[in-house]
Amino acid sequence: MSYTPGGGDHATTRLVRWGVQGVDTGTPHSAPLDASGNTLGPFTVGQVVHVLTEVSNSAGTRTTALRTITIAVPIV
């Protein structure tokens, strides 16, 4: 994933959250959001992964819209 340059610069907490459809409820997995992009997984071909970002500061917490990614066969 890649992010808008400068987005979330003032956040005290920045996370990327995800869950696998049919395996997880919601987006229970998280990792620190890396503004240069995150690598998640491993996932298997055919899995449907739901991903969002969550940032917080003293004013509150904001999340992005939930994105859905279907894992395809790698291009080699």
N, C-alpha and C positions, 0 to 999 in steps of 0.2 A: 504494500500500500504506500501511497505517497500523500503528502499533506500540503495545504496551502502555506507558502512561505510566510513565516511570522505568526501564523495562527496559533493561539494558545500560549504565546510568549509569557503572559502574566499569570498563567495558571500555576497553582501550587501543587496540584496533582494532575497528571496526564496519563490516561490509560487507553489501551486498545483492548476491547473485550470481544470474546467470540464463543460460539457454541456450535456443536454439530447436530443438525436436525435428526431426530430419532434416537439420539444418544444422550444429549444434554437437555436440561430445561433452561430456557433463556440463554444468557451469555455468561456462564459461570467462570470461564477462564479469562485471565487478564495478564497483561505484560505492560511494563512502562512504555509509553508511546515515544517512539524515536522519530523526530521530525524529518529525518532523512529517509524514513521508511521502515517498516517492520517485516520480519519474516516469521510466519506462523506455521504450525504443523508439527509433525507430518500428518497429512490427510491421505485418504485413498481415493482412487478414481471413482466417481459417482457420488461421493459424499457432498452434502449441501451444508455449507458453513455460513452462519449468520455473524456479521461483524459490525461493531459500532465503536466510536471513540467517545470517551468521557473525560471532561476536564472540570476541575473545581478550583475555586478561590474563595476569598472571604465573602463574596457576593452570592455564592451558590454553586450548583453543579449543572452542567449542560451536557447533553448527549447528542450525537448526530443521529440522523435517520438510520435505521437498521438496513444494512446492505446484505444481499444474498449472493453467494458465490457457489457455483457448482463445479466441483473439481473434475477436470477433463484429463484425457490422456496427454502426457507431456509431449511437447514438440521437440524432436531431437534432430 
